[in-house]
Amino acid sequence: MYTGILPVAKNADGLAAVMGHEIAHAIARHGAERIAHQKLVQIGSFAANMALGDMDNDTRHMVMGALGVGAQFGVLLPFSREHESEADYMGLIYAARACFDPTEAPRLWERMGQAGSGRAPAEFMSTHPSHETRIQQFREWMPKAVEIRRQKCGQ
């Protein structure tokens, strides 16, 4: 987290959504999972390269390039987006349990979208879900978060 997020967070509830998200990444050990996925892709690529050793170089390079693109868009990026969504959900619940207003989370992502350059890549090419996807997910998760906050905090 950096201080540039403070104007976008706007208030303590928005900051709690950001902090809950980042804490969730640590608790869920997403960094370690990401390294493990990258290592598996690396080992798979090495094995494929060895298996294709009898192919002519141009064909092997094309096949390896296709495998690399497939691994990136079919394995690594989807797992990264899953991690982001999982951290969003966990962070929302953490914020609600700590008596912050969970309804601020989708508003935070609306502000993030407005603060962005407007040139976000297509979701399938990104490590993160789109702002629209995140907002929709927060809306789906919100009844549970609001209920948790009500039970824990009486609000």
TORTI-758482 format. One record per residue: x, y, z of N, C-alpha, C in turn; residue number from 0. Coordinates in pm, 1 decimal. Layout:
REM TORTI-758482
ATOM      n.x      n.y      n.z     ca.x     ca.y     ca.z      c.x      c.y      c.z num
ATOM        X        Y        Z        X        Y        Z        X        Y        Z NUM
...
***
This chain:
REM TORTI-758482
ATOM      n.x      n.y      n.z     ca.x     ca.y     ca.z      c.x      c.y      c.z num
ATOM     84.4   -117.1      0.0      0.0      0.0      0.0     88.9    123.2      0.0   0
ATOM     42.7    229.0    -64.3    118.5    353.0    -68.1     23.1    470.4    -43.6   1
ATOM     78.7    586.1    -14.1     -4.6    700.7     23.4    -92.4    750.2    -90.9   2
ATOM    -58.4    718.8   -214.9   -139.2    761.2   -327.8   -280.0    703.5   -326.5   3
ATOM   -301.0    597.5   -250.2   -433.7    535.7   -243.0   -526.8    613.6   -149.4   4
ATOM   -472.1    695.7    -62.4   -553.7    764.5     38.1   -663.1    852.6    -22.4   5
ATOM   -635.3    933.0   -125.7   -745.3   1011.6   -182.9   -853.3    925.1   -247.8   6
ATOM   -815.8    809.6   -300.6   -913.5    719.8   -362.0   -992.0    646.7   -253.0   7
ATOM   -922.8    605.4   -146.0   -991.3    539.5    -34.1  -1093.9    634.3     27.0   8
ATOM  -1058.5    759.8     35.8  -1147.8    869.0     75.5  -1183.3    871.8    223.5   9
ATOM  -1199.4    757.1    286.7  -1240.9    753.9    427.5  -1189.3    625.2    492.5  10
ATOM  -1213.1    612.6    620.8  -1163.1    496.3    695.8  -1222.3    365.9    643.6  11
ATOM  -1347.8    367.1    600.2  -1410.1    245.4    549.3  -1346.4    202.2    417.5  12
ATOM  -1314.7    297.7    330.8  -1245.9    265.6    205.7  -1105.3    214.4    232.4  13
ATOM  -1037.1    276.5    326.8   -902.5    231.3    363.0   -908.0     91.2    424.0  14
ATOM  -1012.2     62.3    501.2  -1028.6    -72.3    558.2  -1046.9   -175.9    448.3  15
ATOM  -1117.0   -140.8    340.6  -1133.7   -233.5    227.9   -999.1   -263.3    163.4  16
ATOM   -916.6   -160.5    146.2   -783.9   -178.2     86.9   -696.1   -262.0    179.6  17
ATOM   -692.0   -225.2    306.5   -608.0   -296.9    403.1   -653.6   -441.8    419.1  18
ATOM   -784.5   -464.0    427.9   -835.6   -600.4    438.6   -793.2   -684.7    319.6  19
ATOM   -798.1   -626.4    200.1   -756.5   -695.8     77.6   -609.1   -735.3     85.7  20
ATOM   -523.7   -641.6    124.3   -379.5   -670.0    130.1   -346.8   -770.9    240.5  21
ATOM   -413.6   -760.5    353.4   -394.0   -857.3    461.8   -437.4   -996.4    415.6  22
ATOM   -547.0  -1002.6    340.6   -595.6  -1131.4    289.4   -492.7  -1198.0    199.0  23
ATOM   -425.0  -1119.9    115.2   -319.1  -1178.0     30.8   -214.0  -1247.3    117.2  24
ATOM   -174.9  -1182.4    225.0    -72.3  -1240.4    312.6   -124.3  -1365.1    383.2  25
ATOM   -243.0  -1357.7    438.9   -299.5  -1471.9    511.9   -321.3  -1590.9    419.4  26
ATOM   -367.8  -1565.5    297.7   -393.8  -1673.9    202.7   -266.2  -1722.2    132.4  27
ATOM   -154.9  -1657.6    158.8    -24.3  -1695.0    101.7    -27.7  -1695.9    -51.5  28
ATOM    -88.5  -1593.6   -107.3    -99.8  -1584.2   -252.4     36.0  -1571.6   -320.3  29
ATOM    128.8  -1504.6   -257.6    262.9  -1492.8   -316.3    328.4  -1628.6   -333.8  30
ATOM    318.5  -1713.4   -232.7    376.9  -1848.4   -240.9    304.8  -1931.4   -347.2  31
ATOM    173.3  -1917.8   -354.3     98.0  -1991.4   -457.6    138.8  -1946.8   -597.2  32
ATOM    158.1  -1818.1   -614.0    196.7  -1765.4   -745.0    332.6  -1821.2   -786.0  33
ATOM    425.8  -1824.9   -694.4    559.0  -1880.4   -724.4    546.7  -2028.1   -761.1  34
ATOM    464.3  -2102.4   -688.6    446.4  -2245.0   -718.4    387.5  -2264.7   -857.8  35
ATOM    288.5  -2183.4   -895.2    230.1  -2194.1  -1029.5    334.2  -2162.2  -1136.5  36
ATOM    413.1  -2058.9  -1111.9    515.8  -2022.0  -1209.3    619.3  -2133.0  -1224.5  37
ATOM    655.9  -2195.1  -1114.9    752.6  -2305.7  -1121.3    694.2  -2423.9  -1198.3  38
ATOM    567.6  -2456.1  -1176.0    504.1  -2565.9  -1249.6    502.0  -2537.5  -1399.5  39
ATOM    469.0  -2414.8  -1435.6    469.9  -2377.7  -1577.5    610.9  -2387.2  -1633.4  40
ATOM    707.6  -2343.4  -1556.6    847.5  -2349.5  -1601.1    892.4  -2494.3  -1621.5  41
ATOM    858.5  -2581.7  -1529.1    894.9  -2723.8  -1541.5    822.8  -2786.7  -1660.2  42
ATOM    694.0  -2755.4  -1675.4    618.1  -2806.7  -1789.2    676.1  -2759.6  -1921.9  43
ATOM    716.1  -2633.1  -1927.3    776.8  -2580.0  -2049.8    909.1  -2649.1  -2079.6  44
ATOM    988.0  -2671.9  -1978.0   1116.3  -2741.4  -1996.2   1091.4  -2883.1  -2048.3  45
ATOM    994.7  -2952.8  -1988.5    963.3  -3089.6  -2031.5    913.1  -3090.5  -2176.0  46
ATOM    827.2  -2995.9  -2211.2    776.6  -2988.5  -2348.8    890.1  -2960.6  -2445.7  47
ATOM    978.6  -2871.1  -2408.9   1093.1  -2838.3  -2494.5   1180.6  -2961.2  -2516.8  48
ATOM   1200.5  -3039.3  -2412.2   1281.0  -3161.1  -2424.7   1208.8  -3263.2  -2514.0  49
ATOM   1077.5  -3275.8  -2496.4   1000.9  -3372.1  -2575.3    997.8  -3334.3  -2723.2  50
ATOM   1010.3  -3206.2  -2750.8   1006.3  -3158.6  -2889.0   1145.4  -3145.0  -2950.5  51
ATOM   1243.8  -3199.6  -2883.6   1382.7  -3183.7  -2926.4   1412.4  -3230.7  -3067.6  52
ATOM   1337.9  -3327.3  -3120.5   1363.5  -3379.1  -3254.9   1301.5  -3292.2  -3363.7  53
ATOM   1218.7  -3196.4  -3325.6   1153.2  -3109.3  -3422.9   1252.5  -3008.3  -3478.0  54
ATOM   1224.5  -2960.0  -3598.5   1311.4  -2853.1  -3649.6   1290.2  -2728.2  -3563.4  55
ATOM   1392.0  -2644.1  -3558.0   1392.8  -2529.9  -3465.6   1274.7  -2435.4  -3485.3  56
ATOM   1240.4  -2402.5  -3608.7   1130.8  -2307.8  -3632.5    998.3  -2362.5  -3578.9  57
ATOM    970.8  -2489.5  -3608.1    845.7  -2550.1  -3561.0    844.9  -2558.6  -3409.1  58
ATOM    957.3  -2599.4  -3350.8    964.9  -2609.6  -3204.8    944.0  -2472.8  -3140.2  59
ATOM   1002.9  -2368.1  -3196.7    984.9  -2233.1  -3142.2    838.9  -2190.1  -3150.0  60
ATOM    771.4  -2224.6  -3261.2    629.2  -2190.5  -3273.0    545.8  -2265.4  -3169.3  61
ATOM    574.7  -2395.0  -3152.1    500.3  -2475.2  -3053.5    527.3  -2423.1  -2913.0  62
ATOM    652.5  -2394.7  -2882.2    685.6  -2344.5  -2748.1    623.4  -2207.2  -2724.1  63
ATOM    620.3  -2124.0  -2827.5    555.6  -1993.5  -2814.5    407.6  -2008.3  -2785.5  64
ATOM    342.8  -2100.4  -2856.9    200.1  -2125.4  -2833.3    177.2  -2179.3  -2692.5  65
ATOM    263.9  -2268.7  -2648.1    250.5  -2321.2  -2511.6    269.0  -2209.9  -2408.1  66
ATOM    364.0  -2121.1  -2434.1    387.1  -2008.5  -2342.5    266.6  -1916.7  -2333.1  67
ATOM    208.7  -1885.0  -2447.8     88.6  -1800.7  -2448.6    -25.8  -1872.7  -2378.1  68
ATOM    -40.2  -2002.6  -2406.3   -145.3  -2080.5  -2340.9   -128.4  -2084.2  -2190.5  69
ATOM     -3.8  -2101.8  -2145.2     21.9  -2104.1  -2000.5     -8.8  -1969.0  -1937.5  70
ATOM     30.2  -1861.2  -2005.5      7.6  -1727.3  -1951.4   -141.7  -1697.3  -1939.0  71
ATOM   -215.6  -1717.4  -2049.0   -357.0  -1680.4  -2050.6   -448.8  -1788.5  -1996.6  72
ATOM   -401.7  -1913.2  -1994.8   -485.7  -2023.1  -1949.4   -459.1  -2067.6  -1807.4  73
ATOM   -342.3  -2032.8  -1753.3   -306.2  -2078.9  -1619.4   -270.0  -1961.2  -1527.9  74
ATOM   -166.5  -1887.1  -1561.7   -112.5  -1787.5  -1469.5   -207.4  -1669.7  -1446.1  75
ATOM   -257.7  -1608.4  -1550.4   -347.3  -1493.1  -1531.3   -478.4  -1530.5  -1462.9  76
ATOM   -543.5  -1641.0  -1502.8   -666.3  -1676.6  -1429.7   -642.9  -1701.5  -1280.5  77
ATOM   -531.0  -1766.5  -1244.1   -502.6  -1787.8  -1101.9   -479.4  -1654.7  -1031.7  78
ATOM   -412.4  -1562.9  -1098.2   -389.7  -1432.2  -1038.5   -522.2  -1360.2  -1014.0  79
ATOM   -613.4  -1365.7  -1111.5   -745.4  -1302.8  -1092.8   -823.0  -1371.3   -980.8  80
ATOM   -808.9  -1503.5   -970.7   -873.4  -1575.1   -859.4   -820.2  -1525.7   -725.9  81
ATOM   -688.6  -1507.4   -717.3   -629.1  -1457.6   -593.6   -683.7  -1319.7   -559.1  82
ATOM   -696.1  -1233.8   -659.4   -747.6  -1099.1   -634.8   -892.4  -1104.0   -585.7  83
ATOM   -973.4  -1187.6   -649.1  -1113.2  -1198.6   -605.0  -1121.8  -1257.4   -465.2  84
ATOM  -1039.1  -1357.4   -437.3  -1038.5  -1416.0   -303.5   -996.9  -1312.0   -199.8  85
ATOM   -895.8  -1232.3   -231.5   -851.8  -1127.7   -138.4   -959.7  -1020.4   -122.2  86
ATOM  -1031.8   -989.3   -229.8  -1142.4   -893.8   -217.8  -1247.7   -946.2   -120.4  87
ATOM  -1285.6  -1073.0   -136.3  -1388.1  -1131.5    -49.8  -1340.9  -1136.9     95.7  88
ATOM  -1222.3  -1191.5    115.6  -1170.7  -1202.6    251.9  -1156.9  -1064.8    316.3  89
ATOM  -1104.6   -968.7    240.3  -1087.6   -833.3    291.8  -1219.9   -768.7    328.4  90
ATOM  -1322.3   -794.0    248.2  -1456.1   -742.0    277.9  -1506.2   -796.7    411.3  91
ATOM  -1487.8   -925.6    430.7  -1532.4   -989.3    555.2  -1449.3   -938.9    673.6  92
ATOM  -1317.7   -925.1    654.9  -1233.3   -872.5    763.2  -1278.3   -732.0    802.2  93
ATOM  -1303.8   -647.1    703.4  -1346.6   -510.0    732.9  -1480.4   -510.2    807.6  94
ATOM  -1573.7   -594.4    763.6  -1703.7   -602.2    830.4  -1688.1   -650.2    974.3  95
ATOM  -1604.2   -750.7    994.8  -1581.2   -803.6   1130.6  -1514.6   -700.4   1221.5  96
ATOM  -1439.7   -608.0   1161.0  -1373.3   -502.1   1237.9  -1462.4   -378.4   1251.6  97
ATOM  -1590.6   -391.8   1214.0  -1692.4   -287.6   1229.7  -1676.9   -169.7   1134.0  98
ATOM  -1607.5   -190.8   1021.8  -1605.9    -90.8    915.7  -1724.4   -118.3    824.4  99
ATOM  -1767.3    -16.8    751.9  -1883.8    -29.0    665.0  -1844.8   -100.8    535.2 100
ATOM  -1890.5   -224.6    515.2  -1851.7   -298.1    395.1  -1911.0   -239.6    267.4 101
ATOM  -2017.4   -160.9    278.5  -2078.6   -105.1    158.0  -1989.0     -2.4     89.9 102
ATOM  -1881.3     36.0    154.4  -1786.6    129.2     93.7  -1698.4     60.1    -10.5 103
ATOM  -1683.2    -72.2     -3.8  -1593.2   -143.6    -95.3  -1630.5   -124.0   -242.2 104
ATOM  -1755.8   -143.6   -283.5  -1785.1   -119.5   -425.8  -1768.7     27.0   -464.5 105
ATOM  -1796.0    117.5   -372.0  -1776.0    260.2   -401.3  -1627.9    289.8   -420.7 106
ATOM  -1542.8    222.7   -341.5  -1398.0    236.2   -358.8  -1358.5    197.6   -501.2 107
ATOM  -1412.3     85.9   -551.3  -1375.5     40.1   -685.3  -1435.3    128.3   -793.0 108
ATOM  -1547.1    191.1   -766.1  -1598.8    291.4   -860.1  -1501.4    408.5   -869.0 109
ATOM  -1450.8    451.1   -753.1  -1352.9    561.0   -752.5  -1222.5    516.8   -818.3 110
ATOM  -1182.5    391.3   -796.3  -1060.0    340.6   -861.4  -1075.2    347.4  -1012.9 111
ATOM  -1192.2    310.5  -1063.1  -1216.8    316.7  -1206.6  -1209.4    459.3  -1259.1 112
ATOM  -1263.2    553.5  -1181.0  -1259.9    693.9  -1222.1  -1118.8    750.6  -1215.0 113
ATOM  -1040.0    703.3  -1119.1   -903.1    754.0  -1101.9   -806.6    694.7  -1203.8 114
ATOM   -843.1    579.7  -1263.2   -755.8    514.5  -1359.8   -747.1    591.8  -1489.1 115
ATOM   -654.5    549.7  -1570.1   -630.1    618.6  -1697.0   -736.3    586.8  -1800.7 116
ATOM   -822.5    488.0  -1771.7   -923.2    449.0  -1867.8   -871.8    352.5  -1973.3 117
ATOM   -747.0    314.4  -1963.2   -687.3    225.1  -2062.1   -653.2     89.6  -2002.3 118
ATOM   -742.4     35.0  -1923.2   -718.3    -96.1  -1862.3   -723.5   -203.6  -1970.6 119
ATOM   -637.5   -305.3  -1958.8   -643.0   -413.3  -2057.6   -770.6   -494.7  -2040.9 120
ATOM   -803.2   -570.5  -2143.5   -916.1   -662.6  -2131.8   -891.0   -753.7  -2012.4 121
ATOM   -997.1   -791.3  -1942.4   -982.3   -868.3  -1819.5   -901.4   -996.1  -1841.1 122
ATOM   -922.5  -1067.0  -1953.2   -851.7  -1192.8  -1974.3   -701.4  -1172.2  -1990.4 123
ATOM   -658.6  -1048.7  -2014.7   -516.2  -1018.4  -2030.5   -456.7   -957.8  -1903.8 124
ATOM   -534.4   -949.5  -1798.7   -492.6   -878.9  -1678.1   -472.2   -973.9  -1561.0 125
ATOM   -388.9   -929.9  -1467.5   -369.6  -1004.3  -1343.1   -482.6   -978.3  -1244.3 126
ATOM   -565.1   -878.1  -1271.9   -672.3   -838.5  -1180.9   -806.8   -843.3  -1252.8 127
ATOM   -912.5   -872.1  -1178.4  -1046.3   -859.2  -1237.4  -1070.5   -712.4  -1274.9 128
ATOM  -1158.6   -689.2  -1368.9  -1192.8   -551.4  -1405.2  -1264.0   -484.8  -1287.7 129
ATOM  -1265.8   -352.5  -1290.2  -1337.4   -279.7  -1185.2  -1484.0   -320.7  -1184.5 130
ATOM  -1541.7   -340.0  -1302.7  -1682.9   -377.6  -1312.5  -1707.3   -514.7  -1249.3 131
ATOM  -1617.4   -609.6  -1276.6  -1630.7   -743.3  -1216.3  -1621.5   -734.2  -1065.6 132
ATOM  -1525.5   -657.5  -1017.0  -1509.0   -643.5   -872.4  -1632.9   -582.5   -808.6 133
ATOM  -1684.6   -478.8   -867.1  -1803.6   -413.5   -812.1  -1919.5   -512.6   -807.1 134
ATOM  -1937.8   -589.3   -913.0  -2045.4   -688.7   -917.2  -2025.4   -795.0   -809.3 135
ATOM  -1901.6   -842.3   -792.8  -1874.5   -942.9   -689.7  -1903.8   -886.6   -550.9 136
ATOM  -1861.3   -763.6   -526.0  -1890.1   -703.5   -395.0  -2040.3   -696.5   -369.5 137
ATOM  -2115.6   -663.7   -470.5  -2261.4   -657.8   -454.2  -2318.3   -795.5   -420.8 138
ATOM  -2263.0   -899.3   -482.0  -2308.8  -1035.9   -452.5  -2272.3  -1076.8   -310.5 139
ATOM  -2155.5  -1036.8   -264.5  -2108.5  -1075.4   -131.1  -2164.6   -986.9    -20.5 140
ATOM  -2219.0   -871.2    -57.0  -2255.7   -769.7     41.6  -2354.7   -816.8    147.6 141
ATOM  -2461.6   -890.5    114.5  -2554.9   -930.2    220.9  -2484.8  -1004.4    335.2 142
ATOM  -2392.1  -1092.7    301.7  -2321.3  -1165.6    406.7  -2235.2  -1070.8    489.0 143
ATOM  -2163.5   -980.4    422.2  -2076.7   -886.6    494.3  -2157.7   -794.6    585.9 144
ATOM  -2269.7   -745.7    536.9  -2355.4   -657.8    618.0  -2408.9   -733.4    739.2 145
ATOM  -2447.3   -858.1    717.8  -2497.5   -939.6    829.2  -2387.7   -965.4    932.2 146
ATOM  -2267.3   -994.3    887.3  -2154.5  -1015.4    978.7  -2130.0   -889.3   1060.5 147
ATOM  -2129.9   -774.2    995.2  -2107.4   -648.6   1067.4  -2219.0   -624.5   1169.8 148
ATOM  -2343.0   -652.0   1129.6  -2455.8   -634.1   1221.5  -2441.3   -723.1   1343.9 149
ATOM  -2405.0   -851.2   1320.6  -2390.3   -944.1   1432.4  -2273.4   -908.0   1523.0 150
ATOM  -2160.1   -869.9   1462.7  -2039.9   -839.5   1542.0  -2044.9   -703.0   1607.9 151
ATOM  -2108.2   -607.3   1540.9  -2094.3   -467.9   1582.5  -2226.5   -401.0   1618.6 152
ATOM  -2336.5   -471.3   1592.9  -2466.2   -413.3   1622.2  -2505.0   -300.7   1527.2 153
ATOM  -2445.5   -297.7   1410.7  -2474.6   -189.4   1316.0  -2529.7   -245.1   1187.1 154
***
